[in-house]
Amino acid sequence: MTKSGSSPTHAPSGGSQQDGSQAPRDGSILPIREEEAGVKTEECRGVALSELNHAPTCSAPLSKLEASRDHSLLIRPPVIAGIIPCPHPDKYHDAWDENHVRMPCSSNNLYPKTSPQQRGKTLQMRWELIETVLLGNMQSSLDLEEAILVYNARYAARWTFGSLHELFTDRLSRREADDILRYTLPKMAELALQLPFVVTRPIRLLKHGCTHSLTFSQHQVACLLANAFFCTFPRRNSTSKQCEYQNFPTINFSALYSGSGHGGGSGGGGGGRKLEKLKTLLHYFRRVTRKMPTGTVTYRRQHLSNLPDWEGSTHQLPRLHLSATGKIEDEGQGMLQVDFANRWVAVAPSRGLVQEEIRFMICPEMIIARLFTEVLQPDECLVMTGCERFSSYSDNGG
């Protein structure tokens, strides 16, 4: 999956039409013959999908997985099929600075605490507070709300949890709600609290102008996403122009819990969409807490020093497939899939339900790119490799 900060692109060049004739010189798109495409002529035009390049036949052999100046590994190679990769280094190392993600488990992540024995407030490690709260017994969505606000007290008057509560009271069956509260949620809390033992290396921020890759295990990504679910990441709740992360997307899921789900797909501030997203995310966590996947995921910010002259280009697109049916995730299997949206890495999980938002929901491991990817510029893109698909969908929300 590639996300670009700009809109124009080009398709693979060369090749011929499926019937052996060359592409028309005027750049028009020829219809695919019904007997070869297998679909109605008006639904599919251009060359057949089978004529386009597909991995692995068109792919070069993978290079050796090793750390370099422009590639940070948070795991220790080699990667062995069926075995969760070990984190690297062996013990947690912190970096509380402007070039790395400020981690919830950092000893520098301090939180004011009112002490009855002393006047005023003292500071304590916020992670200790998070551990105490998440290890508690959460028997309802109200308990989850109360837990999150314990270490986010300054937002108690601003954050609302209407969509979260509606999900558990109105949209899930009693059996589904009980299963989440009794089994999935405690496992999610355990997963979140594994953070200092699972993600042991500082996560470099992928800032504007850099070309750099980050490789995680799926276990590490799940751990980070669990912390986003419980809203533990420090300094990531403010969206003001003066805040430290003003050029980074939000990562904590607080906005996803707000509002109301009443009003269907578009009403209630998109609440109905939020409920579907919450169900999708909880399905992901149910899957990974029962059987953790063992693969790796790589996120690469790519900066181009010399952009092509798109407006002045006379190159044509001789091999182009246009279809009114199917899904990119299905028909595009083994192909480079490019998403052109805005310059932010996915609209916040609480908003929208079109191509990019749907893709990030069915492949939740993409969401974690919001943790460390600064807003993209026109000469940059983000390439995500290895993100697993955990869900499907029946329609594009438009």
Secondary structure, DSSP 8 states (H G I E B T S, - for coil): -EEESSS----------TTS----TT----B--HHHH-S-GGGEEES-GGGS--TTTT---------BTTEEESEES---TTS--EESSSS-----STTB---TT-TT-EEEEE-TTSSSEEEEEHHHHHHHHHTS---SHHHHHHHHHHS-GGGTTT---HHHHHIIIIIS-HHHHHHIIIIIHHHHHHHHHTHHHH--S--B-B-TT--EEEEEEHHHHHHHHHHHHTT--TT-S--STTSTTTTS---SSHHHH-S--TTTTTSTTTHHHHHHHHHHHHHHHHHHHHS----EEEEEEEE-SS---TTT-----SS-EEESSS-HHHHTTTS--EEE--SSSS--TTS--SHHHHHHHHSGGGTTHHHHB----TTEEEEEES-------SS---
